[in-house]
Amino acid sequence: MLIRATGQIRQAMSFSAGAVVANMVLAAVLVRGLHWGVRGAALGAGLAMLLYCALNLFHLLRGRTALVLGRPRLYFDWPLTREIMAIGSSAFLMQATSFVRQVLIFKSVASYGTTAELAFFGAVYRIYGFSLLPVFGLLQALQPTVGINHGAGNYERSQEAVRVFRRAGVGLLLLISLPSLLFPAVVLHLLLPAATFAAADLAHFWLLMLVLLGTPLASTGYVYFQATGQAQLATTLSFGRELLFVPLILLLPRLAGLGGVYYGLAAENVGYALVVLAATTWSFRRTGPLVAQAS
Protein backbone atom coordinates (compact mmCIF):
# COMPACT_ATOMS: atom_id res chain seq x y z
CA MET A 1 0.00 0.00 0.00
CA LEU A 2 2.83 2.43 0.86
CA ILE A 3 4.64 1.72 -2.40
CA ARG A 4 1.44 2.19 -4.42
CA ALA A 5 0.81 5.45 -2.59
CA THR A 6 4.14 6.82 -3.86
CA GLY A 7 3.09 6.14 -7.46
CA GLN A 8 5.21 3.01 -8.03
CA ILE A 9 2.24 0.87 -8.98
CA ARG A 10 4.19 -1.39 -11.33
CA GLN A 11 6.77 -2.13 -8.62
CA ALA A 12 4.05 -2.97 -6.09
CA MET A 13 2.35 -5.22 -8.63
CA SER A 14 5.61 -7.08 -9.32
CA PHE A 15 6.07 -7.78 -5.61
CA SER A 16 2.50 -9.10 -5.37
CA ALA A 17 2.99 -11.28 -8.44
CA GLY A 18 6.25 -12.62 -7.02
CA ALA A 19 4.53 -13.59 -3.78
CA VAL A 20 1.75 -15.37 -5.69
CA VAL A 21 4.26 -17.33 -7.78
CA ALA A 22 6.22 -18.23 -4.64
CA ASN A 23 3.02 -19.41 -2.97
CA MET A 24 2.18 -21.64 -5.94
CA VAL A 25 5.67 -23.15 -6.04
CA LEU A 26 5.84 -23.70 -2.28
CA ALA A 27 2.37 -25.24 -2.21
CA ALA A 28 3.33 -27.65 -4.99
CA VAL A 29 6.52 -28.68 -3.19
CA LEU A 30 5.09 -28.93 0.32
CA VAL A 31 1.70 -30.45 -0.54
CA ARG A 32 2.49 -32.68 -3.50
CA GLY A 33 6.20 -33.25 -2.99
CA LEU A 34 6.41 -33.68 0.79
CA HIS A 35 2.75 -34.72 1.25
CA TRP A 36 2.19 -32.28 4.12
CA GLY A 37 -1.43 -31.64 3.13
CA VAL A 38 -3.18 -28.68 4.73
CA ARG A 39 -0.16 -27.97 6.92
CA GLY A 40 1.98 -27.60 3.81
CA ALA A 41 -0.53 -25.27 2.17
CA ALA A 42 -0.63 -23.08 5.28
CA LEU A 43 3.15 -23.05 5.59
CA GLY A 44 3.53 -22.16 1.91
CA ALA A 45 1.13 -19.25 2.26
CA GLY A 46 2.96 -18.00 5.35
CA LEU A 47 6.39 -18.20 3.70
CA ALA A 48 5.09 -16.43 0.61
CA MET A 49 3.72 -13.62 2.79
CA LEU A 50 7.08 -13.33 4.57
CA LEU A 51 8.75 -13.01 1.18
CA TYR A 52 6.25 -10.32 0.19
CA CYS A 53 6.93 -8.37 3.39
CA ALA A 54 10.70 -8.70 2.93
CA LEU A 55 10.56 -7.42 -0.66
CA ASN A 56 8.51 -4.39 0.35
CA LEU A 57 10.66 -3.59 3.38
CA PHE A 58 13.90 -3.98 1.43
CA HIS A 59 12.58 -1.67 -1.29
CA LEU A 60 11.59 0.99 1.24
CA LEU A 61 14.85 0.78 3.22
CA ARG A 62 16.94 1.22 0.07
CA GLY A 63 15.42 4.65 -0.41
CA ARG A 64 13.98 4.00 -3.86
CA THR A 65 10.70 5.70 -3.05
CA ALA A 66 9.61 9.19 -2.08
CA LEU A 67 8.84 7.78 1.35
CA VAL A 68 11.84 8.05 3.67
CA LEU A 69 11.97 5.68 6.63
CA GLY A 70 13.80 7.02 9.65
CA ARG A 71 14.35 5.59 13.10
CA PRO A 72 11.15 4.08 14.47
CA ARG A 73 9.39 6.32 16.95
CA LEU A 74 6.08 5.78 18.65
CA TYR A 75 3.92 8.86 18.96
CA PHE A 76 0.43 9.95 17.98
CA ASP A 77 -0.42 12.80 15.69
CA TRP A 78 -4.04 13.11 16.79
CA PRO A 79 -5.36 15.17 13.86
CA LEU A 80 -3.77 12.74 11.41
CA THR A 81 -4.91 9.77 13.47
CA ARG A 82 -8.52 10.96 13.34
CA GLU A 83 -8.37 11.21 9.54
CA ILE A 84 -6.82 7.76 9.26
CA MET A 85 -9.43 6.27 11.58
CA ALA A 86 -12.26 7.94 9.68
CA ILE A 87 -11.12 6.61 6.31
CA GLY A 88 -10.10 3.23 7.71
CA SER A 89 -13.40 2.78 9.50
CA SER A 90 -15.30 3.16 6.23
CA ALA A 91 -13.18 0.42 4.66
CA PHE A 92 -13.65 -1.77 7.74
CA LEU A 93 -17.38 -1.17 7.68
CA MET A 94 -17.56 -2.23 4.05
CA GLN A 95 -15.85 -5.54 4.89
CA ALA A 96 -17.98 -6.08 7.99
CA THR A 97 -21.25 -5.44 6.19
CA SER A 98 -20.11 -7.76 3.40
CA PHE A 99 -19.76 -10.55 5.96
CA VAL A 100 -23.24 -9.83 7.34
CA ARG A 101 -24.63 -9.84 3.80
CA GLN A 102 -23.18 -13.26 3.06
CA VAL A 103 -24.58 -14.70 6.30
CA LEU A 104 -28.08 -13.41 5.50
CA ILE A 105 -27.89 -14.53 1.87
CA PHE A 106 -26.85 -18.11 2.58
CA LYS A 107 -29.26 -18.32 5.52
CA SER A 108 -32.09 -17.34 3.17
CA VAL A 109 -31.01 -19.87 0.54
CA ALA A 110 -30.80 -22.61 3.18
CA SER A 111 -34.26 -21.69 4.50
CA TYR A 112 -36.08 -21.54 1.16
CA GLY A 113 -34.11 -24.05 -0.91
CA THR A 114 -32.95 -27.64 -0.88
CA THR A 115 -29.42 -28.91 -0.40
CA ALA A 116 -28.96 -29.09 -4.18
CA GLU A 117 -30.19 -25.51 -4.55
CA LEU A 118 -27.79 -24.39 -1.83
CA ALA A 119 -24.92 -26.06 -3.71
CA PHE A 120 -26.09 -24.37 -6.92
CA PHE A 121 -26.16 -20.95 -5.26
CA GLY A 122 -22.70 -21.59 -3.82
CA ALA A 123 -21.39 -22.24 -7.33
CA VAL A 124 -23.14 -19.12 -8.68
CA TYR A 125 -21.74 -16.99 -5.87
CA ARG A 126 -18.25 -18.42 -6.42
CA ILE A 127 -18.34 -17.55 -10.13
CA TYR A 128 -19.77 -14.13 -9.31
CA GLY A 129 -17.00 -13.39 -6.81
CA PHE A 130 -14.26 -14.80 -9.03
CA SER A 131 -15.39 -12.59 -11.91
CA LEU A 132 -14.94 -9.52 -9.70
CA LEU A 133 -11.28 -10.22 -8.85
CA PRO A 134 -9.84 -8.31 -11.86
CA VAL A 135 -11.96 -5.29 -10.91
CA PHE A 136 -10.47 -5.36 -7.41
CA GLY A 137 -7.07 -5.17 -9.08
CA LEU A 138 -8.18 -2.08 -11.00
CA LEU A 139 -9.43 -0.49 -7.79
CA GLN A 140 -6.03 -0.96 -6.14
CA ALA A 141 -4.52 1.13 -8.92
CA LEU A 142 -7.37 3.65 -8.86
CA GLN A 143 -7.04 4.62 -5.20
CA PRO A 144 -3.47 6.00 -5.34
CA THR A 145 -4.15 7.57 -8.74
CA VAL A 146 -7.11 9.51 -7.34
CA GLY A 147 -5.42 10.30 -4.04
CA ILE A 148 -2.18 11.57 -5.57
CA ASN A 149 -3.89 13.81 -8.11
CA HIS A 150 -6.47 15.11 -5.65
CA GLY A 151 -3.78 15.86 -3.09
CA ALA A 152 -1.75 17.73 -5.72
CA GLY A 153 -4.75 19.85 -6.69
CA ASN A 154 -5.31 18.09 -10.03
CA TYR A 155 -9.02 17.67 -9.35
CA GLU A 156 -10.04 17.32 -12.98
CA ARG A 157 -7.48 14.58 -13.56
CA SER A 158 -8.62 12.84 -10.39
CA GLN A 159 -12.21 12.80 -11.63
CA GLU A 160 -11.18 11.71 -15.11
CA ALA A 161 -9.34 8.76 -13.56
CA VAL A 162 -12.62 7.60 -12.03
CA ARG A 163 -14.35 7.82 -15.41
CA VAL A 164 -11.53 5.94 -17.17
CA PHE A 165 -11.40 3.18 -14.57
CA ARG A 166 -15.19 2.96 -14.60
CA ARG A 167 -15.24 2.34 -18.35
CA ALA A 168 -12.32 -0.07 -18.10
CA GLY A 169 -14.06 -2.00 -15.32
CA VAL A 170 -17.31 -2.36 -17.25
CA GLY A 171 -15.43 -3.43 -20.38
CA LEU A 172 -13.32 -5.94 -18.46
CA LEU A 173 -16.36 -7.42 -16.73
CA LEU A 174 -18.16 -7.67 -20.06
CA LEU A 175 -15.33 -9.81 -21.43
CA ILE A 176 -15.20 -11.94 -18.29
CA SER A 177 -18.95 -12.48 -17.98
CA LEU A 178 -19.60 -13.02 -21.69
CA PRO A 179 -19.07 -16.82 -21.52
CA SER A 180 -21.46 -17.01 -18.54
CA LEU A 181 -24.08 -14.94 -20.36
CA LEU A 182 -23.83 -16.92 -23.60
CA PHE A 183 -23.21 -20.42 -22.22
CA PRO A 184 -24.41 -20.45 -18.59
CA ALA A 185 -24.85 -24.22 -18.36
CA VAL A 186 -21.33 -24.87 -19.67
CA VAL A 187 -19.77 -22.51 -17.13
CA LEU A 188 -21.80 -23.93 -14.24
CA HIS A 189 -20.86 -27.49 -15.18
CA LEU A 190 -17.23 -26.57 -14.47
CA LEU A 191 -18.13 -26.44 -10.76
CA LEU A 192 -21.11 -28.82 -10.77
CA PRO A 193 -20.29 -31.40 -13.46
CA ALA A 194 -22.98 -33.90 -12.44
CA ALA A 195 -25.80 -31.40 -11.87
CA THR A 196 -28.87 -30.85 -14.02
CA PHE A 197 -30.01 -27.24 -14.28
CA ALA A 198 -33.61 -26.11 -14.65
CA ALA A 199 -34.50 -23.14 -16.82
CA ALA A 200 -35.18 -21.06 -13.70
CA ASP A 201 -31.70 -21.87 -12.34
CA LEU A 202 -30.02 -20.66 -15.52
CA ALA A 203 -32.20 -17.55 -15.58
CA HIS A 204 -31.18 -16.67 -12.01
CA PHE A 205 -27.51 -17.17 -12.84
CA TRP A 206 -27.85 -15.09 -16.00
CA LEU A 207 -29.53 -12.29 -14.02
CA LEU A 208 -26.72 -12.01 -11.47
CA MET A 209 -24.01 -12.08 -14.14
CA LEU A 210 -25.84 -9.33 -16.03
CA VAL A 211 -26.11 -7.19 -12.90
CA LEU A 212 -22.40 -7.77 -12.34
CA LEU A 213 -21.63 -5.38 -15.21
CA GLY A 214 -22.79 -2.41 -13.15
CA THR A 215 -20.47 -3.11 -10.22
CA PRO A 216 -17.72 -0.67 -11.34
CA LEU A 217 -20.24 2.18 -11.23
CA ALA A 218 -20.45 1.75 -7.46
CA SER A 219 -16.96 0.51 -6.59
CA THR A 220 -15.08 3.29 -8.40
CA GLY A 221 -17.23 5.93 -6.72
CA TYR A 222 -16.71 4.38 -3.29
CA VAL A 223 -12.94 4.29 -3.80
CA TYR A 224 -13.05 7.94 -4.94
CA PHE A 225 -14.71 8.95 -1.68
CA GLN A 226 -12.12 7.08 0.37
CA ALA A 227 -9.15 8.42 -1.60
CA THR A 228 -10.34 12.04 -1.35
CA GLY A 229 -11.03 11.91 2.39
CA GLN A 230 -14.84 11.84 2.15
CA ALA A 231 -15.05 9.17 4.83
CA GLN A 232 -18.42 10.28 6.18
CA LEU A 233 -20.05 9.93 2.78
CA ALA A 234 -18.46 6.50 2.26
CA THR A 235 -19.68 5.35 5.69
CA THR A 236 -23.18 6.66 4.99
CA LEU A 237 -23.27 4.73 1.72
CA SER A 238 -22.23 1.51 3.48
CA PHE A 239 -24.99 1.89 6.05
CA GLY A 240 -27.46 2.88 3.36
CA ARG A 241 -26.65 -0.22 1.36
CA GLU A 242 -27.52 -2.41 4.32
CA LEU A 243 -30.76 -0.52 4.86
CA LEU A 244 -31.62 -1.34 1.25
CA PHE A 245 -30.36 -4.91 1.33
CA VAL A 246 -31.87 -6.29 4.55
CA PRO A 247 -35.55 -5.60 3.71
CA LEU A 248 -35.11 -6.96 0.20
CA ILE A 249 -33.40 -10.18 1.27
CA LEU A 250 -35.98 -10.76 4.03
CA LEU A 251 -39.15 -9.84 2.15
CA LEU A 252 -38.65 -11.02 -1.44
CA PRO A 253 -37.97 -14.69 -0.57
CA ARG A 254 -41.25 -14.69 1.38
CA LEU A 255 -43.05 -13.52 -1.76
CA ALA A 256 -41.15 -15.37 -4.50
CA GLY A 257 -39.46 -18.24 -2.70
CA LEU A 258 -35.85 -19.02 -3.52
CA GLY A 259 -36.01 -16.81 -6.62
CA GLY A 260 -36.56 -13.87 -4.29
CA VAL A 261 -32.97 -14.20 -3.09
CA TYR A 262 -31.67 -13.68 -6.63
CA TYR A 263 -34.15 -10.87 -7.31
CA GLY A 264 -33.21 -9.18 -4.03
CA LEU A 265 -29.50 -9.36 -4.83
CA ALA A 266 -30.08 -7.97 -8.31
CA ALA A 267 -32.33 -5.15 -7.10
CA GLU A 268 -29.95 -4.22 -4.28
CA ASN A 269 -26.91 -4.11 -6.58
CA VAL A 270 -28.70 -1.97 -9.16
CA GLY A 271 -30.11 0.38 -6.52
CA TYR A 272 -26.77 0.76 -4.76
CA ALA A 273 -24.93 1.41 -8.04
CA LEU A 274 -27.40 4.14 -8.99
CA VAL A 275 -27.14 5.81 -5.57
CA VAL A 276 -23.32 5.79 -5.61
CA LEU A 277 -23.30 7.04 -9.20
CA ALA A 278 -25.56 9.93 -8.19
CA ALA A 279 -23.40 10.69 -5.14
CA THR A 280 -20.25 10.64 -7.28
CA THR A 281 -21.80 13.01 -9.81
CA TRP A 282 -22.83 15.33 -6.97
CA SER A 283 -19.30 15.24 -5.53
CA PHE A 284 -17.80 16.03 -8.94
CA ARG A 285 -20.08 19.04 -9.32
CA ARG A 286 -19.29 20.24 -5.81
CA THR A 287 -15.59 20.14 -6.70
CA GLY A 288 -16.31 22.06 -9.92
CA PRO A 289 -15.22 25.48 -8.55
CA LEU A 290 -11.93 23.97 -7.38
CA VAL A 291 -11.37 22.49 -10.85
CA ALA A 292 -11.99 25.87 -12.46
CA GLN A 293 -9.70 27.59 -9.95
CA ALA A 294 -6.92 25.05 -10.50
CA SER A 295 -7.10 25.48 -14.28
Secondary structure as the mmCIF struct_conf table of DSSP 4:
data_model
#
loop_
_struct_conf.conf_type_id
_struct_conf.id
_struct_conf.beg_label_comp_id
_struct_conf.beg_label_asym_id
_struct_conf.beg_label_seq_id
_struct_conf.end_label_comp_id
_struct_conf.end_label_asym_id
_struct_conf.end_label_seq_id
HELX_RH_AL_P HELX_RH_AL_P1 LEU A 2 ALA A 5
TURN_TY1_P TURN_TY1_P1 THR A 6 GLY A 7
HELX_RH_AL_P HELX_RH_AL_P2 ILE A 9 ALA A 27
HELX_RH_PI_P HELX_RH_PI_P1 ALA A 28 GLY A 33
BEND BEND1 LEU A 34 LEU A 34
HELX_RH_AL_P HELX_RH_AL_P3 GLY A 37 LEU A 61
TURN_TY1_P TURN_TY1_P2 ARG A 62 GLY A 63
BEND BEND2 THR A 65 ALA A 66
HELX_LH_PP_P HELX_LH_PP_P1 LEU A 67 LEU A 69
BEND BEND3 ARG A 71 ARG A 71
HELX_RH_AL_P HELX_RH_AL_P4 TRP A 78 TYR A 112
BEND BEND4 GLY A 113 GLY A 113
HELX_RH_AL_P HELX_RH_AL_P5 THR A 115 GLY A 151
TURN_TY1_P TURN_TY1_P3 ALA A 152 GLY A 153
HELX_RH_AL_P HELX_RH_AL_P6 TYR A 155 LEU A 182
HELX_RH_AL_P HELX_RH_AL_P7 PRO A 184 HIS A 189
TURN_TY1_P TURN_TY1_P4 LEU A 190 LEU A 191
TURN_TY1_P TURN_TY1_P5 PRO A 193 ALA A 194
HELX_RH_AL_P HELX_RH_AL_P8 ALA A 199 VAL A 211
HELX_RH_3T_P HELX_RH_3T_P1 LEU A 212 GLY A 214
HELX_RH_AL_P HELX_RH_AL_P9 THR A 215 ALA A 227
TURN_TY1_P TURN_TY1_P6 THR A 228 GLY A 229
HELX_RH_AL_P HELX_RH_AL_P10 ALA A 231 ALA A 256
TURN_TY1_P TURN_TY1_P7 GLY A 257 LEU A 258
HELX_RH_AL_P HELX_RH_AL_P11 GLY A 259 ARG A 286
TURN_TY1_P TURN_TY1_P8 THR A 287 THR A 287
HELX_RH_AL_P HELX_RH_AL_P12 GLY A 288 ALA A 294
#
